[in-house]
Amino acid sequence: MSNESLLKKDFKDKDVKRIRNIIQKDYTGRTTAGAGYEKKKIKHQEGDVWEEGGRTWTIKNGIKQNVTKLDAAKKGLKNTFYWS
């Protein structure tokens, strides 16, 4: 037989780190550093109107509310049927 190795797979650095972690019984050890994903956080003020996820939103009385086509109708009915 020749002196060549039968193993022809090329191991990458992360493969070696993973095997080292398994041998040391560190099964949850990381082999790469992740870049991560962070959602943009935009602060909205009272009365702002914006679109997010295909919907239109606003802030009324400190509460985030969905703006719909029926908002004007709801407001009209509330004034019509309000008994005090």
CORMO-V602828 format. One record per pair of residues at least 4 apart in sequence whose C-alpha atoms are under 8 Angstrom apart, sorted by the first residue. I is the first residue (numbers start at 1). J is the second residue. D is the distance in Angstrom with one decimal. If there is no record, write none. Layout:
I,J,D / I,J,D
This chain:
11,15,6.0 / 11,16,6.9 / 12,16,6.6 / 13,17,6.3 / 14,18,6.1 / 14,31,5.4 / 14,32,6.7 / 15,19,6.3 / 15,31,7.9 / 16,20,6.1 / 17,21,6.1 / 17,31,5.8 / 18,22,6.3 / 18,29,7.7 / 18,30,7.8 / 18,31,6.0 / 19,23,6.2 / 20,24,6.2 / 21,25,6.1 / 21,26,4.9 / 21,27,6.3 / 21,29,6.2 / 22,26,5.7 / 22,27,5.6 / 44,48,6.2 / 44,59,7.7 / 45,59,7.0 / 46,58,7.7 / 46,59,5.1 / 46,60,6.1 / 46,61,7.2 / 46,62,6.5 / 47,58,6.1 / 47,59,5.4 / 47,60,6.3 / 48,58,5.5 / 48,59,6.3 / 49,56,6.9 / 49,57,5.6 / 49,58,4.6 / 49,59,7.5 / 50,56,5.7 / 50,57,5.4 / 50,58,6.6 / 51,55,5.4 / 51,56,4.4 / 51,57,6.1 / 52,56,6.4 / 52,57,7.3 / 55,66,7.1 / 55,67,7.7 / 56,66,6.0 / 56,67,5.4 / 56,68,7.6 / 57,64,6.8 / 57,65,5.7 / 57,66,4.6 / 57,67,5.4 / 58,64,5.8 / 58,65,5.4 / 58,66,6.5 / 58,67,6.6 / 59,63,5.3 / 59,64,4.5 / 59,65,5.9 / 60,64,6.6 / 60,65,6.9 / 67,71,6.9 / 70,74,6.1 / 71,75,6.2 / 72,76,6.2 / 73,77,6.2 / 74,78,6.1 / 75,79,6.4 / 76,80,6.2 / 77,81,6.0 / 78,82,5.8
